[in-house]
Amino acid sequence: MVSLFAGIVRSTTGPDPETAKVAAQSEMHEETCRLEGYKESLKTRDRQSERDHEFRKKRLNHDTARNLILYVTCLLGIGVGLYLYIAKGEKTIGSNIVTACFVALLGGKALLPKDKE
């Protein structure tokens, strides 16, 4: 009698095979959609990384060109200042130009940088 009752309970509880099939398909569809969404987010992240990399390369190229122009201008200014100081005898103007260009060449930083601790 117990086995008969257990058989009835087992056969009447739980979803029927068709319902279980539909539930499994909906779970598979949900997982497939989640996977596709994750793939798209990775593609978006990769494209953003490429754009960031291109931006950093352009900024680095512009910084390099700007620094090169600054160095050439400062060196020319030091040359002109020395010419005025030595050859023309313009002591105040020549020394001021040399000093200004030298400080600009250093970028306003001290000659001996502080230790970073």
trRosetta pair geometry for C-beta under 8 A, 3 or more apart (Angstrom, degrees):
i j d omega theta_ij theta_ji phi_ij phi_ji
1 4 5.6 -50 -147 34 32 113
1 5 6.4 32 153 -17 64 105
2 5 5.7 -55 -148 38 32 110
2 6 6.2 33 152 -19 66 106
3 6 5.5 -50 -142 38 33 113
3 7 6.3 38 155 -22 64 104
4 7 5.7 -52 -150 34 30 113
4 8 6.6 29 152 -18 63 104
5 8 5.8 -54 -151 34 33 111
5 9 6.4 31 153 -18 66 106
6 9 5.8 -54 -146 37 32 110
6 10 6.2 30 156 -18 65 107
7 10 5.8 -55 -144 38 29 109
7 11 6.2 20 161 -13 64 111
8 11 6.1 -62 -144 41 27 104
8 12 6.1 8 163 -6 65 116
9 12 6.3 -68 -140 45 24 98
9 13 5.8 8 169 -9 66 117
10 13 6.5 -62 -130 41 22 98
10 14 7.9 -2 -169 13 53 122
14 20 7.9 13 162 -67 97 118
15 19 3.7 -120 -176 93 118 122
15 20 4.8 153 94 -55 119 78
15 23 6.8 108 60 -9 173 138
16 19 5.1 89 54 12 72 104
16 20 7.1 -138 95 -6 34 92
17 20 5.6 -57 -144 38 32 113
17 21 6.3 37 156 -24 66 104
18 21 5.7 -51 -150 32 31 114
18 22 6.6 30 152 -16 63 104
19 22 5.7 -53 -148 37 34 110
19 23 6.3 35 153 -19 66 106
20 23 5.6 -53 -145 37 32 113
20 24 6.3 33 155 -19 65 105
21 24 5.8 -55 -148 36 29 110
21 25 6.4 28 153 -18 63 106
22 25 5.7 -54 -147 37 31 111
22 26 6.4 30 154 -19 65 105
23 26 5.8 -55 -148 36 31 109
23 27 6.5 31 153 -17 64 105
24 27 5.7 -54 -150 37 33 111
24 28 6.3 34 152 -19 66 105
25 28 5.6 -52 -146 37 33 112
25 29 6.3 36 153 -21 66 104
26 29 5.5 -49 -145 36 34 113
26 30 6.4 38 153 -22 64 103
27 30 5.6 -52 -148 34 32 113
27 31 6.4 29 155 -15 65 105
28 31 5.8 -56 -147 39 31 109
28 32 6.2 34 153 -21 65 107
29 32 5.6 -54 -145 37 31 113
29 33 6.3 31 155 -18 65 105
30 33 5.8 -54 -148 36 29 110
30 34 6.4 30 153 -19 63 107
31 34 5.6 -52 -146 37 33 113
31 35 6.3 35 153 -21 65 104
32 35 5.7 -53 -149 35 31 112
32 36 6.4 30 153 -18 64 105
33 36 5.7 -53 -146 37 32 110
33 37 6.3 34 154 -20 64 106
34 37 5.7 -54 -149 36 30 113
34 38 6.4 31 152 -19 64 105
35 38 5.7 -55 -149 36 31 111
35 39 6.4 34 152 -20 65 104
36 39 5.6 -51 -148 34 33 113
36 40 6.4 32 153 -17 65 105
37 40 5.8 -55 -149 37 32 110
37 41 6.4 31 153 -19 65 104
38 41 5.7 -52 -147 35 33 110
38 42 6.5 35 152 -19 64 103
39 42 5.7 -55 -153 35 32 112
39 43 6.5 33 150 -19 65 103
40 43 5.5 -50 -148 34 36 113
40 44 6.3 37 153 -19 66 104
41 44 5.6 -51 -147 37 34 113
41 45 6.3 37 152 -20 65 105
42 45 5.6 -53 -145 37 32 112
42 46 6.3 35 153 -21 65 104
43 46 5.7 -53 -149 35 31 112
43 47 6.5 30 153 -17 65 104
44 47 5.8 -54 -149 36 31 109
44 48 6.4 30 153 -17 65 107
45 48 5.7 -54 -147 38 31 111
45 49 6.3 35 152 -22 64 105
46 49 5.6 -53 -148 34 31 113
46 50 6.5 33 153 -19 64 103
47 50 5.7 -52 -150 34 33 112
47 51 6.5 33 151 -18 65 103
48 51 5.7 -52 -148 36 35 111
48 52 6.3 36 152 -19 66 105
49 52 5.6 -52 -146 37 32 113
49 53 6.3 34 153 -22 64 105
50 53 5.6 -53 -147 34 31 113
50 54 6.4 31 154 -17 64 105
51 54 5.8 -54 -148 37 32 110
51 55 6.3 34 153 -20 65 106
52 55 5.6 -55 -149 36 31 113
52 56 6.4 30 154 -18 65 105
53 56 5.8 -54 -148 36 31 110
53 57 6.5 32 153 -20 64 104
54 57 5.7 -52 -148 34 32 112
54 58 6.5 31 154 -17 65 104
55 58 5.9 -55 -150 37 31 109
55 59 6.2 29 154 -17 65 108
56 59 5.7 -54 -143 40 32 111
56 60 6.2 35 156 -21 65 106
57 60 5.7 -55 -147 36 29 112
57 61 6.4 30 154 -18 64 105
58 61 5.7 -55 -149 37 32 111
58 62 6.3 28 154 -16 66 106
59 62 5.7 -55 -146 39 32 109
59 63 6.2 33 154 -19 66 107
60 63 5.7 -53 -144 38 30 112
60 64 6.3 33 155 -22 64 106
61 64 5.7 -54 -147 35 30 113
61 65 6.5 28 155 -16 64 105
62 65 5.8 -54 -147 38 32 109
62 66 6.2 32 155 -18 66 108
63 66 5.7 -55 -144 39 30 111
63 67 6.1 29 157 -18 65 108
64 67 5.9 -56 -145 38 28 109
64 68 6.3 31 155 -22 63 107
65 68 5.7 -54 -147 35 30 113
65 69 6.5 30 155 -17 64 105
66 69 5.8 -55 -150 36 30 110
66 70 6.3 31 152 -19 64 107
67 70 5.5 -54 -147 37 33 114
67 71 6.3 32 156 -19 67 105
68 71 5.9 -53 -146 36 30 109
68 72 6.3 26 157 -15 64 107
69 72 6.0 -56 -145 39 29 108
69 73 6.2 28 157 -18 64 110
70 73 5.9 -59 -146 39 27 110
70 74 6.2 25 158 -18 64 109
70 104 7.2 -136 -175 153 100 103
70 105 7.9 159 144 -107 92 53
71 74 5.8 -56 -145 38 29 109
71 75 6.2 26 158 -16 65 108
71 105 6.8 78 -124 -132 62 88
72 75 5.9 -57 -146 39 29 108
72 76 6.3 29 155 -17 64 108
73 76 5.8 -56 -147 39 29 110
73 77 6.2 32 153 -21 64 108
73 101 7.9 -144 126 -134 70 104
74 77 5.5 -53 -146 37 32 114
74 78 6.4 34 154 -20 65 102
74 101 4.6 148 -156 -172 70 88
74 102 7.5 131 -178 -76 110 24
74 104 5.2 -159 -104 93 117 105
74 105 4.0 151 156 -74 152 93
75 78 5.7 -48 -147 34 33 111
75 79 6.4 36 151 -19 63 104
75 101 7.7 170 -54 167 15 127
75 105 7.4 92 -57 -100 63 131
76 79 5.5 -53 -150 37 33 114
76 80 6.3 32 153 -17 67 105
77 80 5.7 -52 -143 38 32 109
77 81 6.1 33 155 -19 65 107
77 97 5.8 -143 177 174 89 95
77 98 7.7 170 134 -96 82 35
77 100 7.2 -83 155 89 139 93
77 101 3.5 179 100 -92 121 139
77 104 7.7 29 62 52 153 134
78 81 5.6 -54 -144 39 30 112
78 82 6.2 30 156 -18 64 106
78 97 7.7 175 -98 131 30 87
78 98 5.5 70 -135 -130 66 71
78 101 4.7 -148 -56 103 73 138
78 102 6.3 89 -96 -62 114 78
78 105 7.4 -2 -43 -34 127 143
79 82 5.9 -56 -147 37 28 108
79 83 6.3 31 153 -21 63 106
80 83 5.5 -53 -148 35 32 115
80 84 6.3 29 154 -16 66 105
80 97 6.2 -79 96 149 94 148
81 84 5.8 -54 -146 39 31 108
81 85 6.0 29 155 -19 65 111
81 93 7.9 -148 -131 131 75 65
81 94 4.8 125 -173 -165 63 61
81 95 7.1 124 180 -78 111 12
81 96 7.5 -144 -132 71 120 47
81 97 3.3 -165 -92 94 108 104
81 98 3.6 -175 125 -53 143 73
81 99 7.9 -166 -170 5 158 54
81 101 6.3 -158 -8 16 139 130
82 85 5.5 -56 -140 40 31 112
82 86 5.8 7 168 -1 69 113
82 94 6.8 109 -89 -173 12 111
82 98 6.1 89 -56 -89 68 122
83 86 6.6 -64 -132 47 20 92
83 87 5.2 -22 -171 25 63 121
83 88 6.8 50 138 -5 70 103
83 94 7.4 -150 70 -124 45 116
84 87 7.2 -45 -90 54 13 84
84 88 4.9 -37 -144 45 50 125
84 90 4.4 -46 172 60 97 117
84 93 5.6 -77 149 99 145 102
84 94 3.5 -167 95 -84 95 99
84 97 6.6 72 41 32 138 141
85 88 7.7 44 5 52 13 83
85 89 8.0 34 -177 -116 26 12
85 90 6.7 -79 -83 75 37 66
85 91 6.2 67 -138 -118 75 44
85 94 2.9 -177 -58 133 76 144
85 95 5.8 99 -103 -54 124 65
85 98 6.6 -14 -29 -24 143 133
86 94 7.5 179 -7 -177 53 159
88 94 7.2 164 60 -58 103 128
90 93 4.4 -26 152 48 119 110
90 94 5.0 127 91 -24 84 100
91 94 6.2 -63 -135 44 17 107
91 95 6.0 10 170 -13 60 115
92 95 6.3 -60 -140 39 22 103
92 96 6.2 20 161 -17 61 111
93 96 5.9 -59 -147 38 27 110
93 97 6.3 25 157 -18 64 108
94 97 5.9 -57 -147 36 28 109
94 98 6.3 26 156 -17 65 107
95 98 5.7 -53 -144 39 33 111
95 99 6.1 33 157 -19 66 108
96 99 5.8 -56 -144 39 28 110
96 100 6.1 26 159 -17 65 109
97 100 5.9 -56 -142 39 27 109
97 101 6.1 20 161 -13 64 111
98 101 6.1 -62 -145 42 25 105
98 102 6.0 25 158 -21 64 112
99 102 5.8 -58 -144 37 26 110
99 103 6.3 22 159 -14 64 107
100 103 6.0 -57 -147 39 27 106
100 104 6.2 25 154 -16 64 110
101 104 5.5 -55 -143 41 32 112
101 105 6.1 39 153 -26 65 104
102 105 5.5 -50 -148 32 30 115
102 106 6.6 24 153 -12 62 104
103 106 5.8 -56 -150 40 33 107
103 108 6.3 46 167 -89 90 53
104 107 7.3 38 -180 -77 35 31
104 108 7.5 13 -106 -45 37 75
106 109 5.4 -132 153 51 93 75
106 111 7.2 -59 -135 -82 144 62
109 113 6.7 -10 169 -88 120 93
110 113 6.3 146 72 -88 95 44
110 114 7.5 64 53 -30 138 78
